[in-house]
Amino acid sequence: MIVATDCGSTTTKAILIEKIGDEYRQTHRGEAPTTVEAPFEDVTRGVLNAIAEIEELSGRRILDGDRIITPCRDAKTGVDIYISTSSAGGGLQMMVTGVVQNMTGESAQRAALGAGAIVIDVLASNDGRLPHEKIERIRAMRPDMILMSGGTDGGAVTHVVEMAEYVSAAEPRPRFGVTYKLPLIYAGNKDAQPQVKKILGEKTALEMTENIRPVLERENLAPARNKIHDLFLEHVMQQAPGYKKLIEMAGAPIMPTPAAVGVIMETIAKRESLNLIGVDIGGATTDVFSVFGGVFNRTVSANLGMSYSISNVLAEAGLANIMRWVPFTIDEQTLRNRIKNKMIRPTTIPQTLDELQIEHAISREALRLALIHHKSLATGLKGVQQERTISDVFEQQTSGKTLIDMLKLDLIVGSGGILSHAPRRIQSMLMMVDAYEPLGFTMLSVDSIFMMPHLGVLSTINEKAATDVFVRDCMIYLGTCVAPIGQGQNGELCADYDIAFPDGRTVKDRLQFGDLRLYPLEPGGKAKVTMQPAKQVNLGAGAGVPVTREVQGGVVGLMLDGRGRPLQLPADQQSRVAALTKWHDAVDLYP
């Protein structure tokens, strides 16, 4: 019997996991508002309220006053372990410093993001800011923690020492807790350690760890990431209201929510040896995770979300980009007002169909922008001299190329309120297809009720339990999207196809440009798809080359996307609304 909670910025979600026969299943869930702010100022109140809801639903006694009964006393009393993740209080906010912005600065950013932090600024010797501007910035931002990197081992130390002096001059104060020193991790050139210690040892809670870029050709992020986790628990969590009690209640270290989601994404990718992209779209931030060729990356777009940050999506995407997904005519001012209303009242959900369609339009842009941001950080190492052959000279490839290759992508995993709780599963699938424009053959899935964080922290103590629940209760396979690459006029031939379904049925037809088709193919079902693309169209094997693949089914089925890649919507409004309406009808998107 395991009880797990995730303390989010607005809601605390609890789930109960039981061993039934040989396998673990998620049986009951409860939720309650998070209680970090006044009048409660004690995170454990929300946790106990969410667990009380599980007690009520399951008829099992878990609480004894303010205590969780562990271990199990009998068939109806207690649980074996309680575990938790948390992003309450705005998550872990970090500032990172490097010497060269797009080399050590970017490596430090990847280390912090991978540990579940929100990076509020990257300072570097060459970032174009004057010394007093850097000092002012450090003083004003009040991060929870600073990560300092810079220099390869044995290299020059002057720039690293200079950054340490800026931090020292700023005398930064942490966000929570007046009395304690700001945690600072130094993960730069090891030769500079004595000088950094001399400058910052008194003023901050200084920790030394291995260099993030010991040599230019190699990144060594794990020691810094582990150190961030330890300090997060030891310093930052201790200051937030009620966390001391929460840490005592939990039977395993508390993880930042995004780090826990990252752990479960890595676990799936390794177990199935897949290339995957995962997204968790929340009210304030959108996290994107990817595993390509075994390399894990995470980025957080701290300004893209569906409630608190919804106006930032409008600002970053521009009104025209949001309006292009709205399947009816609406004047600009009305749309702006609706977006601002959502920001003022973040907990409301759409009441009418057109409100839902507008929210889905905004989420497409938030997802699209977050992926662009992710691609820019999930790159090979910059500043590395690679050996080049004569063919490379003609290709003009530089290092620092993104690792995200949409043709090699096997699976997209969606999570977060708007994707997990969409009224129809096809809506989640089409939002992800429109935003990410997958190429060739790609599986899509969604987290059923948003329990990835709970399973991430569970996988650190019982991998079997986490994997059982993940496969059976958490992950809902939506189906496969087949998207030929290329463009053509509406109605022109895109590809001829032949589908052999598991029940022996076969379908032969032509896919034209501008078509979107959906065939039912139940979860666990497999169909054989043979496609003969038109001569300018590519399905991954080259232009005009036929492809045969076995595809997986899901609750939505098999989607054939003949809208062309890159996806371009008609420019004038009337044709665009007509095209959207045609696609929505084809897949029965809205009632």
N, C-alpha and C positions, 0 to 999 in steps of 0.2 A: 504494500500500500504506500503510494507516494503522493504527497500533496505539493504542488508547485505554484508559485505566484510570479506574476510579472507586474511590477509597479511602474506603470507608464506615467506620462506627464499629466494625463487627465483621468485615466481609469486604471484600477488595479484588477487584474484578471487572475482567477485561481482555477486550477484544474485538478481533478483526482484521477490517479492512474492505478488500476488494480491488475493483479495477475489472475487471469481467468484460464484455468487449465495450464497449458505451456506458454501462453503468450500474454503480453501486457496490452491492456486496452485503456483508452481514456473513457471514463464512465460519466462523470458529472463535471459541470463547470459553474462558477459563480463570478459575478463582478460587482465592484463597488467604486464610488469615487475615491481617487487618491487623496490622502489627507496630509500633505506636507505643509500646506499654508495655514495661516490663522483661520478659524479659531482653534483647530486641533493641534497643528504643528507637531504631529507624531505619525510617521508613515505606517506604524503598526496598526493604527485604528482601521485604516482602509483594508489592510491585509486580513485582520480578524473579521471584518464585515463580509469580505468576499468569501472567506472560509466558512463563515456562519451560513451563507447561502448554500454552500456544498453540503453542509451538515443537514440542512433542512431537506434538500432534494434527495440525499442518499439514505437518510435515516441512520447515519453513522455518527457516533459521538467523537468529535475530533478535538474540541476545545474544552479546557477546564478553566473557566474564567478567562484570564488573559494568556493562558498557556496552551501550547499545542501538545496533545498527549502523544508522546513517543516513548518507546516503540509500541506496537499494537499490544493491547492487553487481552482482547478476545475478538471473536468474529465481528463484533459490532462497535468496538471501542479503539480509538487511537489510529495512528499511522506509523509506518516504519521510519520515514524520513521526510523532512520539510526542506525544500530548496527554493531559491528565488533569484530573479534578475531585476534590475532596476534602471529606469532612465528618468525617475522622478527628480524634480528640481532642475530640469533642463539638461540632464545628461552630464557627461564629462566634457568640460570646455577647456581646450588646450591651445597654447601658443607654441609654435615651433620656430627654431632659428637654424640657419645654415650659413655657409660661406657663399657658395654660388647658388643663386635661387633655383635654377632648373636642374641642379645636380644634387648636392647634399640637402638643400632646402626641400626638394621634392622627395628624396628618400626619407627624410624625417617626417614629412607629411604622410607618406605611405605607412610608416611605422605607427604613427598616432591613429590614423584612420582604421588600421587593421585591429587596433586594440579597443575600438569602439568609441573613439573620441570624436568630438566636433572640433575641427581646426578653425579657430577664429581669426588667426593671422599667421602669415609666414614672413619672418624677417630675415634678410640676408644682407651681406656686405654690399652686394651690387644691386639692391632693389630700388635704387634711385632716390631713397629718402635721406635727408640730412640727419646727422647724429641727434640733434635736439628733437626731430620729428619721431625718430625711433624710440627715444626715451619717453616722450610724451605718450606714444602709442602703447608702450608696455604698461605705463602707469594707468592709462585710461581703461584698458580692456579688462583688467581684473580676472585673469584666467584661473582655473582650478589648479593648473599645473603647467610648467614650461619644459619642453624637450629641447635641449641644445645639441646640435651636431655640427660637423664642419671639419674639413681637412681629412686627408688619408693618413694612416699611421706613418709616422716618420716624415711627414711633409711640414710645411711652414706652420708656425703657431700664431703669428701676429694677428690674423683676422679673427681667429677663434677667441683670443684673449680680448680683442677689441669688443666683440659681441658681449662677452662676460662683463666688461666694464660698463656697457650700456645698461645691461640688466641691473647691475649693482647701483648705478646712478639713479635708475628709475624707482628703486625700492618698492617693487610691486606688492600690492596687498591682495590676498585671495578673496574669492567671492563670499565664502561662508567662513565664519570663525574669525574673531578679531585677534585672538591670542596666539594662534599658531603660525609657524613659518610656512611660506609657500613651497610646496614640493618642486624641486627642479632636478631633472635627470640630465646628466651630461653623457652623451654618447658620440663624442667626436674624437679627433686625433689624440691618441693616448699620451703623446709627448706633452700635450698642453694640460694634462690633469693637475699637476702640482700648482700651476699658476691659477687655474680656474678655482681650485680649492681655496687658494689664498684670497682670491677676490670675493667669492660667493659663499664660502664655508660658514661664515658667521651670519650672513643675512638671509639665507634660505635653508630649507631642509634638503641639502644636496646629496644626491646619490650618483655614484659613478657606475657606468656599465660599458660593455664592449662597443667599439666604434660601429656605427651603422654602415659606413662605407670604408672598410679597412683598406681596400684597394679600389681603384676606379671600376674594375670589371666585376666587382661582387658587392651585393647588398647583404647585410647581416642584420635582419630586422627583429628576429625572435627575442634576443636578450632585452632590447629596449621595450618591446611589447609586453613581455612578462613583468618587467619592472613597473610599467604604467599600471598594469592590473593590481600589483601589490600596493602601490602607493595610493591608487584609487580607493581601495578598501581601507587602508591604514589611515589616510589623512582626510580625503574628500568626503567619503561616506560617513566617517565619524562625526563630521561637523553638521551634516544635514539632520533635520529634526527627527528623532526617533530611530535613527539607524543603528545606534549601539544595541538597542533591544532587538532589532531585526537580525543583526549579525549573530547575536546570542541564540536566537530562535532557530536559525538555519543550520542544517547539518552539513553544508558544503559552502565554500566561499561564494559570495554574491557576485554575479557578473553584470557588467553593463549590458542592457538589452541588445544593442547592435552586435556586440562581440558574441553573444550567445547565438544570435541568428546566423552569424558568420560561421560559427563552429558547426552548426547543423548542415549548412550549405556545403561546407568542405567535406563533411562526413558522407553526404549523398554522392558528391562528385567522385570521391575516392572509391566508395563502395561499388558504384556502377561504372567507374572510369569514364565519366562524361565530361564534356565541356558544357558549362552552364552559366546562365546569367540569372541572378535572383534580384527581386526588387521588393522593398518594404516601403510602401507609401503611407506616410502618417499625416497628422494634422499640421505639424510644424516642419518636418524634414522628410526627405526621400533618400533612403539608403539603397545603393546598388552594390551587389556582390557579384564577382565572377570567378570562375575557375577555368582557366584555359591551359591545357598541357600540364595540369597539376599545380599551376601557379595561382595562388589565391590573392585577390585584390578586393578592397572595399572602399567605396567613396561615400561621403554623405553630402547631399546638397542641402545645406542647413536653411536655405531660403526658399525651398520648393515644398509646399505641403498643401493639404486640402482644406485647412480651416485657418489656423493662426497665420500661415504664410501664403494664403491663397492670392492676396494682392501682389505678392512678389512674382507669382507665376504670370499674372497679367502683365506686370512691368517687364519681365524678362522675355516672355514669348511675344508680346505685342498683341493688341486686340485682334488684328486681322488673322493671326495664326489660331487664336481660340475660335473666332467666328467661323473659320473654314470647316470646323467639325460640327457646327450646329445645323441640324437638318430642317430648319424653318427660318423664315425671315424675321429678324429682330433688330430694333434700332440700337445703336451703340450705347446710348446713355442707359437704356434699360438693363443691358447686359452688365455694364459697369456697376450699376446700383445693386444688382443681384450678387455680384462678386463681393462687393463691400459689405453687404448684409451678412454674408457667410463669415466674413472676418470678424464682424462685431459679435455675432452669435455662433461661436465655433462648434457648439454641440448640436446644432439643429441638423436635421436630415431632410432631403427633398420631399415635398408633399405632393407635387404634381408631376406629370410626365415631362413637361418642358423643363422644369427645374432639374429633374434627373438627367435629361439630355445635356443640359448646360454643364452640369457637374462632370459628366462623363467627357465632355469636350475639353474641359480644363485639365482633367486627369491625363488625357492623351498628351497634352503639352508638357505637363509636369514630368511625366515618364520620359518623354522624348529628350527634354533638356537635361534631365538627370543622367541619361545614358551618354549624351555628348560629353558631359562633365567627367563621367567615369572613364570614357575612352581616352580622354586627354591625360588622365593620371595612371591608368593601367598600361604602362609602356615599358619597353626595354630600357636599359640604363642609358641615360644621356651623358655625353662627354666621353664616351668610351671609343678608343680607336679600334675599329673592327678590321680584321683582315678582309681585303676586298679583291674579288676576282674581276677579270675584264668585263664580265656580264653585269656586275654590280655598278661599274662605272657608267654604263648606259642607263641603268635604272635610277641612278642618283638617289639611292636610299640612304637615309641617315639613320643612326641609331636613335632610340627614343620613339620608334614606331609603336603604335598601339598593339596590344596583345589580343584585342577583341576582333575575332574574325567571324563574321556572321554566317559564313558558309560552313564553318566547322562547328557551329553551335548545335548541340543536341537537344537542350532543354531550357525553357524559360519558366522560372517559378515566380508567381505573383503572390504578394501578401500585403496586408494592411486593409483597413476598413473598406475603401471603395472597391477593391478587387475581391476581398473575402466575402463581403456582404452585398454584392451586386444582386438585384432581384432575379436576374437570369444569368446562368453561367456563360452563355454565349456573349453576354455584354463584357464580362471580364476578358474573355478570349479575344474579342475584336479590339478592345482598348489596347491590349498588349501588341496585337498584330499591327494596328495602325501606328502605334508609337515607336515600335522597335523595327518595323519592316524586316522581319526575318527573311532569309534567303534560302532557296532550296527546300529541304525537308526539316521541319523543326517541331518538336513536341512542346506542348504548353500545359502548365498545371497551376493550381492555385491552392493556397493554404486554407483549409475549410473554415476554421473559426479563429484563426490567428493564434496558433499555439507553438510556433517555431521557437520563440525565446525560451519557453519552458523546456522544450526538448533539447535545446542547445546546452543548457546548464545540466540537464539530466544526463546527456551523453558523456559528460566528464566523470560521472560516478557509476553509470550503468548503461553501457552502450546498447546492449540488447533491448532494454526497456525503451530507450529513446527511439531505436530503429523500428521496433514493432509498432509503436504508436504512430510514428511518422508515416509508415507505409499504410497502415490500416485505417487510421482516423484523421490524419492531418492532411496528407497530400491528396488532392483530387485531380486526377488526370483529366484535362479538358479534351485533348485529342491532338491531331497533327495538322499543321498548316503546310501546304505545298505552294511555294511562291516562285514562279519562274522569273529570272532576271532579264530585263530588257523592256523596251517600250514600243508601243505601236498605236495606230489610230483605233478608236473604239470600233468593235465589230470585226477587226482584222484577226486572222488566226494567230493564237498565242501558242497552243499546243494541242495535239490529239492525245487522248488518254484512254486507258483501258484499266478498269478496276475489278479485281477478283475478290469478292467478299468471302468471309469464313463460311457462310451458309451455302456456298456454291453459286450464288448469283454473280453475274458479271454485268458491268456497265461500260459501254463504249460511247464516247462522245467527243466533241471538240470544245476546247476552252477558248473563248474569244477575249481579246483585250477589253477591259472594262467589266468583265464578269466576276462575280463572287459566287461560289457554289458550296453547298454543304450537304454531305452524305452522312446519315447516321451510322456509327460504328461504335458498338458498346465497349465500355472499359474492359480491358483484357483481350478484346478482339483484335485480330491482325488481318490486314488486307494487303494484297499485292498490287502495287500501282506501277503501270508502265506508261511513260510519257514520251511522246515524240515532239520536241519543241520545234517551232518555226526556225528558219535558218539564222535569224539574228538573236534568237532567244537561248538562254543558257540555264541549265538546271544543276550546274555544279560540275558537269563533265566536259563542258566546252559548248560553244555556240552550235545549235542544231544537232547535238549528240543526244540520242535517246537514252533514257535512264529507267531502270527498274529497281524499285525499293519496296521493302516490307514496311508498312506503317502501322502504328499503334492507335487503338481507338481511345475513347474517353467519353465523358458525359455529354460533350457537345458533338464530337464525331470528327470527320475528315473534312477539312476546309481547303478548297482549291481557290487560290487568290490570283486572278488574271488581271489585276489592276495595274500591273507593271511595277518594275523596280528601277530606280527610285520611284516611290509613289508620288504621283502629281495629281492634285485635285483640279477640276476645271476652274479657270480664272474668274469667269463672270458668275454672279450670284445665282441666277436662275438655273443655269446648267449644273452648278455645284449642288444645289438643294435637290435637283432631280436625280443626280448621280447618287448622293447619299441616301435618298429615299429608296432608290432601286436596290442598293446594297443592303440596306436595313431590312427591306421586305424579303430579299433573297434568303437571308439567314434567320428571319423571324426575330429580329433584335428587340423590338418594342411592341407592346400590344396595340 
